[in-house]
Amino acid sequence: MSPQAQWSRARLRAPLDWWEERDAFLKDGVLALVLASLAFVPTLSNIGAQIGDLPERPASALSVGLVLAQTLPLAARRRWPAGCLAVAAGAFAAYQALGFATTFGSLGLYLALYSAGAHQVRFRRGLAGVVSAGYAVLALVLDRLGSPQGIADYLAFYLALAAFWTAGSIVRTRRAEQTQRRRLAAEVATAAERARIARELHDVVTHHVTAMVVQADAAQFLLASAPDKAGEGLSAVSDTGRRALTELRYLLGVLEATGESASADPARGDRAPTLGRLGDLVEQARRSGQPVEFSEQGERRAQSVDVELAVYRVVQEALTNAMKYAAGQTTRVLVRHGEERVEIKVTTDGPTASPAAAPAVRKPDPAGGRGLAGLRARARLVGGELEAGPRPEGGFEVHATIPSKPLSE
């Protein structure tokens, strides 16, 4: 579409947008005034609602007042639908009983019925019963005044009136269903966000706290056996604590962001868990006394935030489990960068028969999952897969594949 066509379309759309933003009372007031004005247009006089076929009486000030009473109350059709219907229906009944000529303004009764069906909140059945009883009284009055119409005519007109009420009720029901769907979608999104936050906090806190506990235990041991090396252990505890604070600040920054990419802020970019910081995880595990072998294959490319974070968390959780359940066992971390996916394999040596040597696979928690179960959920969110279990030759293995999403695409 050319810029000129877009500009023309925008100019045409602007008045409609302005009108949609106006208050409902103002829009309904305009509708009422338009209908009241059209009621006095001679060419439209034969269009309208009519029942009774009584001898026609000439127009008068009373007929004008009754026409206005059938149209002007529509200004409040959404704010006070029951009151609007009561006034419009009463004026219509009086207009028909007095035998005035058909007028376009009588269509106000149809709009009032539709509005009551669509917008009336309380006493809906009671209101419908009162309107039906009022119509029955009108039919009796018209019959006593000499109306030539029979029961079939009155029943047909009643069904026409009921159709407008039913149409409004259908609109009300669909609107309520849409509101319910939006509410449920919001609840699902809230639950998903809670689960995501829980996973992030679990991954950050558990990993660093585990490393700090291991390092502190090692430092305590060294105080008695090799005091000169205890300082290195305490320094490792301090460094791990700082990393934990850094990641928590990053996580809080992401949670405070409103729709922007987690890596969009340069001030937070150096704190973001990314593929380039996997070496920090490995070094931290080594300083905690865990022998870790780390290797990468393929060309590393900058990935989208969710992919890089998923890879980072897989390695982080696997190393955490290794330090918790297989302390001192050799752990191998392999990250293979492919054209279509990033593959992560973390293996830990250890005897098959010893359950303490391998990290137990946790069952999903009702709050959204923890540990490996949470990693499976994270991998699925980005279209990946994660498998974890004991190795036939002993130890434990975590294997994940994450679809590649380079930033250049």
VMD Tcl script that draws the C-alpha trace (Angstrom):
set ca {
  {0.00 0.00 0.00}
  {1.35 3.40 -1.02}
  {2.03 6.09 1.62}
  {-0.74 8.25 0.14}
  {-3.26 5.41 0.45}
  {-2.20 4.77 4.02}
  {-2.56 8.48 4.83}
  {-6.06 8.55 3.30}
  {-7.05 5.44 5.22}
  {-5.77 6.97 8.44}
  {-7.82 10.11 7.82}
  {-10.95 8.03 7.29}
  {-10.24 5.92 10.35}
  {-9.61 8.86 12.68}
  {-13.27 9.96 13.06}
  {-14.35 6.36 13.72}
  {-11.70 5.97 16.39}
  {-12.79 9.25 17.97}
  {-16.43 8.12 17.99}
  {-15.58 4.73 19.54}
  {-13.81 6.49 22.41}
  {-16.85 8.61 23.31}
  {-19.01 7.84 26.35}
  {-21.89 5.40 25.81}
  {-24.41 7.94 27.13}
  {-23.31 10.44 24.47}
  {-23.56 7.89 21.66}
  {-26.96 6.67 22.81}
  {-28.12 10.28 23.14}
  {-27.20 10.93 19.52}
  {-29.10 7.77 18.51}
  {-32.18 8.92 20.40}
  {-32.12 12.37 18.81}
  {-31.69 10.92 15.32}
  {-34.59 8.51 15.80}
  {-36.79 11.27 17.25}
  {-36.02 13.50 14.27}
  {-36.75 10.76 11.73}
  {-40.10 10.11 13.43}
  {-41.41 13.39 11.96}
  {-40.18 12.77 8.40}
  {-43.32 12.19 6.26}
  {-41.67 9.70 3.90}
  {-40.85 7.42 6.84}
  {-44.29 7.58 8.44}
  {-45.35 4.17 7.11}
  {-42.33 2.45 8.67}
  {-42.76 1.43 12.26}
  {-44.42 -0.89 14.76}
  {-48.23 -0.99 14.86}
  {-50.80 -3.21 16.53}
  {-54.57 -2.90 16.89}
  {-55.67 -1.30 13.60}
  {-57.94 1.15 15.43}
  {-59.51 4.06 13.53}
  {-56.81 6.63 12.94}
  {-56.89 9.88 14.90}
  {-55.30 13.13 13.74}
  {-51.94 14.15 15.17}
  {-51.89 16.39 18.21}
  {-49.59 17.66 20.91}
  {-50.27 14.45 22.83}
  {-49.17 12.30 19.88}
  {-45.96 14.32 19.56}
  {-45.26 13.83 23.25}
  {-45.85 10.10 23.00}
  {-43.53 9.85 19.98}
  {-40.79 11.62 21.91}
  {-41.42 9.33 24.88}
  {-40.78 6.33 22.62}
  {-37.47 7.68 21.30}
  {-35.69 10.00 23.73}
  {-35.43 7.45 26.59}
  {-33.06 5.49 24.35}
  {-30.34 7.88 25.52}
  {-30.27 5.80 28.72}
  {-30.73 2.40 27.09}
  {-27.41 1.06 28.35}
  {-27.26 2.89 31.66}
  {-30.87 2.21 32.74}
  {-32.25 -0.40 30.30}
  {-35.26 -1.34 32.46}
  {-36.33 2.28 32.88}
  {-35.84 2.98 29.18}
  {-38.02 -0.01 28.29}
  {-40.72 0.92 30.79}
  {-41.09 4.46 29.40}
  {-40.87 3.45 25.72}
  {-43.30 0.51 26.14}
  {-45.78 2.61 28.12}
  {-45.71 5.37 25.52}
  {-46.11 2.83 22.72}
  {-49.11 1.21 24.43}
  {-50.80 4.59 24.95}
  {-50.03 5.61 21.36}
  {-51.63 2.43 19.99}
  {-54.65 2.60 22.30}
  {-55.37 6.19 21.24}
  {-55.24 5.20 17.57}
  {-52.58 7.61 16.35}
  {-50.96 7.00 12.95}
  {-47.92 4.75 12.56}
  {-44.63 6.57 13.10}
  {-40.97 5.75 12.60}
  {-40.42 6.57 16.27}
  {-42.25 3.39 17.28}
  {-39.08 1.49 16.37}
  {-37.79 2.79 19.68}
  {-39.72 -0.04 21.34}
  {-37.68 -2.61 19.42}
  {-34.41 -0.95 20.41}
  {-35.52 -0.71 24.02}
  {-36.33 -4.43 24.09}
  {-32.97 -5.30 22.54}
  {-31.15 -3.06 25.03}
  {-32.94 -4.63 27.99}
  {-32.00 -8.10 26.76}
  {-28.38 -7.09 26.23}
  {-27.70 -4.80 29.20}
  {-30.15 -5.52 32.01}
  {-28.23 -7.18 34.85}
  {-30.73 -7.91 37.63}
  {-34.36 -9.06 37.67}
  {-34.24 -10.08 34.02}
  {-36.98 -12.69 34.34}
  {-39.11 -10.37 36.41}
  {-38.76 -7.62 33.83}
  {-39.65 -10.03 31.02}
  {-42.73 -11.13 32.98}
  {-43.86 -7.55 33.60}
  {-43.45 -6.66 29.91}
  {-45.40 -9.77 28.85}
  {-48.19 -8.99 31.31}
  {-48.30 -5.41 30.06}
  {-48.61 -6.61 26.49}
  {-51.49 -8.91 27.47}
  {-53.27 -5.94 29.06}
  {-52.70 -3.88 25.91}
  {-54.17 -6.67 23.78}
  {-57.28 -6.78 25.97}
  {-57.67 -2.99 25.85}
  {-57.32 -2.90 22.07}
  {-59.87 -5.71 21.74}
  {-62.34 -3.81 23.94}
  {-61.79 -0.69 21.84}
  {-62.93 -2.58 18.75}
  {-59.68 -3.83 17.21}
  {-60.36 -6.21 14.30}
  {-57.23 -8.24 14.98}
  {-57.42 -11.71 16.52}
  {-55.34 -13.84 18.84}
  {-53.00 -14.95 16.03}
  {-52.17 -11.32 15.19}
  {-51.38 -10.46 18.80}
  {-49.32 -13.62 19.21}
  {-47.30 -12.88 16.05}
  {-46.56 -9.34 17.24}
  {-45.55 -10.69 20.66}
  {-43.14 -13.13 19.03}
  {-41.60 -10.26 17.06}
  {-41.08 -8.35 20.31}
  {-39.60 -11.44 21.97}
  {-37.17 -11.86 19.07}
  {-35.58 -8.47 19.83}
  {-35.25 -9.36 23.53}
  {-33.72 -12.72 22.57}
  {-31.24 -11.08 20.20}
  {-30.07 -8.83 23.03}
  {-29.79 -11.82 25.36}
  {-27.65 -13.69 22.82}
  {-25.31 -10.71 22.51}
  {-25.12 -10.49 26.30}
  {-24.28 -14.20 26.57}
  {-21.53 -13.99 23.95}
  {-20.09 -10.91 25.60}
  {-20.03 -12.73 28.95}
  {-18.33 -15.73 27.34}
  {-15.68 -13.50 25.81}
  {-15.09 -11.86 29.18}
  {-14.79 -15.29 30.80}
  {-12.31 -16.43 28.15}
  {-10.21 -13.30 28.66}
  {-10.28 -13.82 32.43}
  {-9.24 -17.46 32.10}
  {-6.49 -16.50 29.64}
  {-5.24 -13.89 32.11}
  {-5.24 -16.47 34.90}
  {-3.32 -18.95 32.73}
  {-0.81 -16.25 31.80}
  {-0.42 -15.31 35.47}
  {0.14 -18.94 36.46}
  {2.68 -19.37 33.67}
  {4.49 -16.22 34.76}
  {4.56 -17.43 38.36}
  {6.01 -20.75 37.21}
  {8.61 -18.95 35.12}
  {9.66 -16.74 38.03}
  {9.80 -19.79 40.32}
  {12.04 -21.59 37.84}
  {14.35 -18.61 37.52}
  {14.63 -18.17 41.28}
  {15.18 -21.88 41.77}
  {17.92 -22.03 39.14}
  {19.74 -18.98 40.49}
  {19.40 -19.56 44.21}
  {19.87 -23.34 44.29}
  {22.99 -23.33 42.14}
  {24.82 -20.59 43.98}
  {23.74 -21.66 47.46}
  {24.85 -25.22 46.72}
  {28.21 -23.97 45.52}
  {28.60 -21.74 48.59}
  {27.78 -24.63 50.96}
  {30.33 -26.89 49.25}
  {32.96 -24.15 49.27}
  {32.28 -23.25 52.89}
  {32.59 -26.89 53.96}
  {35.87 -27.14 52.09}
  {37.16 -23.94 53.71}
  {36.19 -25.24 57.16}
  {38.13 -28.42 56.50}
  {41.14 -26.45 55.30}
  {41.17 -24.29 58.43}
  {42.24 -27.34 60.38}
  {44.38 -29.17 57.81}
  {45.84 -26.37 55.65}
  {45.13 -22.92 57.10}
  {47.23 -21.23 54.41}
  {44.77 -22.46 51.72}
  {41.58 -21.66 53.63}
  {41.66 -18.11 52.32}
  {41.15 -19.35 48.77}
  {38.04 -21.24 49.83}
  {36.60 -18.22 51.61}
  {37.39 -16.09 48.56}
  {35.47 -18.60 46.40}
  {32.47 -18.32 48.75}
  {32.61 -14.54 48.44}
  {32.85 -14.66 44.64}
  {29.92 -17.08 44.42}
  {27.82 -14.82 46.63}
  {28.57 -11.86 44.39}
  {27.60 -13.86 41.30}
  {24.33 -14.82 42.98}
  {23.57 -11.18 43.75}
  {24.45 -10.20 40.19}
  {22.09 -12.78 38.70}
  {19.32 -11.86 41.14}
  {19.66 -8.20 40.15}
  {19.48 -9.21 36.50}
  {16.41 -11.34 37.17}
  {14.69 -8.49 39.00}
  {15.57 -6.17 36.13}
  {13.93 -8.56 33.65}
  {10.82 -8.84 35.82}
  {10.56 -5.05 36.04}
  {10.88 -4.66 32.25}
  {7.65 -3.94 30.42}
  {7.73 -5.93 27.21}
  {11.31 -5.09 26.26}
  {13.87 -7.74 25.48}
  {15.88 -8.91 28.43}
  {19.08 -8.09 26.58}
  {17.92 -4.78 25.21}
  {19.39 -2.82 28.11}
  {23.15 -2.49 27.71}
  {23.47 -1.85 31.43}
  {22.16 -5.35 32.11}
  {23.84 -7.11 29.19}
  {27.01 -7.94 31.11}
  {24.96 -9.61 33.87}
  {22.74 -11.69 31.59}
  {23.18 -15.48 31.72}
  {24.34 -16.22 28.15}
  {26.28 -18.83 26.21}
  {29.41 -16.74 26.62}
  {29.22 -17.08 30.40}
  {29.15 -20.87 30.56}
  {32.82 -20.77 31.42}
  {31.98 -18.91 34.62}
  {29.67 -21.75 35.67}
  {32.41 -24.30 34.99}
  {35.03 -22.28 36.85}
  {32.69 -21.85 39.81}
  {32.11 -25.60 39.99}
  {35.84 -26.24 39.83}
  {36.50 -23.81 42.67}
  {33.89 -25.75 44.66}
  {36.02 -28.87 44.28}
  {34.10 -30.47 41.43}
  {36.35 -31.72 38.58}
  {34.71 -30.42 35.41}
  {35.79 -30.85 31.81}
  {34.26 -28.29 29.46}
  {34.28 -28.32 25.66}
  {32.42 -26.63 22.83}
  {32.01 -27.79 19.25}
  {30.87 -25.79 16.26}
  {30.69 -22.08 15.74}
  {29.06 -20.21 18.58}
  {26.52 -17.65 17.35}
  {24.55 -15.10 19.32}
  {21.12 -16.59 19.99}
  {17.82 -15.11 21.12}
  {17.46 -14.43 24.84}
  {15.20 -17.40 25.57}
  {17.55 -19.87 23.80}
  {20.69 -18.59 25.50}
  {18.98 -18.60 28.90}
  {17.67 -22.14 28.37}
  {21.15 -23.44 27.49}
  {22.68 -21.60 30.44}
  {20.10 -22.99 32.89}
  {20.53 -26.57 31.64}
  {24.27 -26.45 32.29}
  {23.73 -24.66 35.60}
  {21.21 -27.20 36.92}
  {23.28 -30.16 35.76}
  {26.38 -28.84 37.54}
  {24.32 -28.10 40.65}
  {23.05 -31.67 40.76}
  {26.56 -32.97 40.21}
  {27.88 -30.98 43.17}
  {24.95 -32.07 45.36}
  {24.71 -35.76 44.49}
  {28.07 -36.68 42.97}
  {30.59 -34.47 44.73}
  {34.13 -35.13 43.60}
  {33.07 -37.17 40.55}
  {34.33 -36.05 37.17}
  {31.71 -34.08 35.26}
  {31.93 -33.45 31.52}
  {30.08 -30.59 29.83}
  {29.75 -30.62 26.06}
  {27.97 -27.85 24.12}
  {27.61 -28.53 20.39}
  {26.54 -25.58 18.21}
  {24.73 -26.70 15.07}
  {22.97 -24.94 12.24}
  {19.51 -25.92 13.47}
  {19.97 -26.61 17.17}
  {22.23 -26.32 20.20}
  {22.95 -29.63 21.90}
  {24.00 -29.86 25.56}
  {25.31 -33.02 27.18}
  {26.43 -33.12 30.81}
  {27.68 -36.46 32.16}
  {28.80 -37.28 35.69}
  {30.87 -40.34 36.58}
  {29.76 -42.60 39.36}
  {28.61 -46.13 40.19}
  {25.23 -47.16 38.82}
  {24.14 -48.85 42.01}
  {24.67 -45.82 44.21}
  {21.64 -43.52 44.15}
  {23.55 -40.88 46.04}
  {26.02 -40.61 43.21}
  {23.40 -39.56 40.69}
  {20.94 -36.68 40.93}
  {17.45 -37.92 41.51}
  {14.92 -36.90 38.91}
  {12.41 -34.75 40.74}
  {8.72 -35.09 40.03}
  {6.94 -31.97 38.78}
  {5.74 -29.81 41.61}
  {2.15 -28.42 41.55}
  {3.60 -24.92 41.64}
  {5.26 -25.36 38.25}
  {8.17 -27.75 38.62}
  {11.65 -27.60 40.09}
  {15.07 -28.79 39.04}
  {15.14 -31.12 36.07}
  {11.36 -31.06 35.76}
  {11.53 -27.28 35.49}
  {14.25 -27.60 32.86}
  {12.05 -29.90 30.80}
  {9.31 -27.29 30.91}
  {11.78 -24.57 29.93}
  {13.08 -26.65 27.02}
  {9.54 -27.30 25.76}
  {8.78 -23.58 25.84}
  {11.49 -22.98 23.23}
  {10.63 -26.11 21.23}
  {13.41 -28.25 22.66}
  {13.71 -31.53 24.53}
  {15.52 -32.66 27.66}
  {16.31 -36.18 28.85}
  {17.97 -37.11 32.12}
  {18.75 -40.43 33.73}
  {21.44 -42.85 34.94}
  {24.08 -44.12 32.52}
  {24.54 -47.87 31.91}
  {28.23 -47.63 32.77}
  {27.50 -45.62 35.93}
  {26.87 -42.01 36.76}
  {24.24 -39.68 35.38}
  {23.61 -37.84 32.12}
  {21.58 -34.79 31.16}
  {21.01 -34.38 27.42}
  {19.13 -31.43 25.94}
  {18.53 -30.11 22.41}
  {17.43 -26.52 21.92}
  {16.37 -25.18 18.47}
  {18.77 -22.54 17.23}
  {17.41 -19.00 16.85}
  {20.28 -16.72 15.78}
  {19.71 -13.01 16.29}
  {20.47 -12.35 12.61}
  {17.27 -14.18 11.56}
}
mol new
graphics top color blue
foreach p $ca { graphics top sphere $p radius 0.5 }
foreach p [lrange $ca 0 end-1] q [lrange $ca 1 end] { graphics top cylinder $p $q radius 0.2 }
display resetview
